[in-house]
Amino acid sequence: IHPTAARRPYPIVVQSENTSYTSEHIISKFTNRGTDVIVADGQYKVVPTAKEYEFQTAVKVPKTGLMMVGWGGNNGTTLSATILANKHNIVWHTKSGIQQPNYIGSLIRASTVRLGADPKTGKDIHVPISDLLPMVHPNDLVLGGWDISGAPLDEAMKRAEVLDWDLQRQVAPHMAALGAPLPSIYYPDFIAANQEARADNVIPGKDKHAHLEQLRADIRAFKEKHALERTIVFWTANTERYADIIPGVNDTADNLLAAIRASHEEVSPSTLFAVAAILEGEPFVNGAPQNTFVPGVIELAERHKSFIGGDDLKSGQTKLKSVFAEFLVNAGIKPLSIASYNHLGNNDGHNLSAERQFKSKEISKSSVVDDMVSANALLFRPPQEGAVKGSKEAKGEHPDHIVVIKYVPAVGDSKRAIDEYYSEIFCGGRSTINIFNECEDSLLATPLILDLTILAELLSRVKYRNVSDGQTEFAPLYSVLSLLSYMLKAPLVKPGTDVVNSLNRQRNALETFLKACIGIEGSSDLLLETRIW
Ligand code: NAD
């Protein structure tokens, strides 16, 4: 068994007054240190702050289901087949030898964090992230879902043309045993017209409230059939066009529920799935770029203390951008333009070849450098107060940024991405860096779906209380799970708070949080003992 797929009992014991264990919980004390900064007359008045919190994590990993919307697509079938390959330890022949299944590409299963150092040797000890807290093993996920295409899972896997034939051949009986996706809701106006031929498995009628009730009944039936304690609902269906935000329709929770009852045309399928999951108290994650989370959905999730996360899997080009643009700006180099071009030939690419669906992707890919740019006022002139609304001065300085996506059927799932970073360097010099990236799109995306599922389940088991404010009861985390940002192109965050796009900061946040839940401090890069006598 590959080390990333190996199953281990929970291995960590923290011996400290900050951490206690009961048969049901890990309870930790955590001091959240910050700094308040008041800027006045060119001076920064800085006040260090410290607030005491406690975290309580349920140790029992619940029996967990994953219901994918778009189960019969490239991501859905690739995820199902690779989990089955791991579960049944299926090895297969490729032209270069025998291949073992694994979970490479999963942050949770295949990356490590520094836990600390051996006191005798001083050498670092690293552990897989999956060892930090009890987490669901991917092999244990019960798989299900919906698709507007009724092809059984084995046929759908074949149609996707992602996996090696020898793997497909062996995993096909297990895929066939999963059956076919449940019928789904299909509103043709939201996805590209070129998808119509696939839509042979749809819930009949035009009554959106009846559709919502059907989805809720599907979730309940799935949970009951498999005796599940938790089910993650995951949108990995086609990218939809943006829904218009209309006052009175989708701007508040009550308006949205009324709009669903009235079958309003601007309620998208993905929004209906999100509402269904929220009302069933199950986490919903949006792996595509459209604005599923209209304000009414966020308010509804808050009201029901349900969990939501999104948007759009950050798999290739954008992941690199959230590292590379930050590297340039943090090195004091000024990117003047970032030009990104992609072509791909899978069904996602076909859908994105339509203008309105491309637009959703363009928006989600575009905002990724915003926070890095606005953090450096030495290189980029900040927005000017009092400037004419909409003017260049009011928006502030920003690198030119363009994103192009083209559909080229011949390359199938093997996406090609080219990025040019054109930057200003010392005293008027110029630097041009080009990056060419080629790889199977679905094999990048699949581990992210797993990570998001595993984390969403875990975060639904963590509670906190703010000791400094005298909070006595433990409460669930806030509904929008922004700790999922590492895997998402356009992270959804608590309304009114800043989006963090930097991959490094996103990973640090997650690592610090998971360590806080077991009562240890996150940051270890100071390594003070190596810097002093
Ligand atoms: P795909 O086209 O192969 O699969 C999508 C599936 O969704 C299809 O089987 C389709 O029939 C189904 N579908 C469409 N509308 C539906 C509905 N209303 N209900 C249920 N099923 C529906 O696409 P994919 O490559 O699997 O990608 C899935 C999504 O993930 C896309 O939106 C894509 O943009 C997004 N995404 C993918 C990647 C990646 O690297 N593969 C990265 C980021 C985002």
Boltz pocket constraint, residues with backbone or C-beta under 6 A from the ligand:
constraints:
  - pocket:
      binder: B
      contacts: [[A, 69], [A, 70], [A, 71], [A, 72], [A, 73], [A, 74], [A, 75], [A, 76], [A, 146], [A, 147], [A, 148], [A, 149], [A, 184], [A, 185], [A, 186], [A, 187], [A, 191], [A, 198], [A, 235], [A, 236], [A, 237], [A, 238], [A, 239], [A, 240], [A, 269], [A, 270], [A, 287], [A, 288], [A, 289], [A, 312], [A, 313], [A, 314], [A, 315], [A, 316], [A, 346], [A, 347], [A, 348], [A, 351], [A, 441], [A, 442], [A, 444], [A, 445]]
      max_distance: 6.0
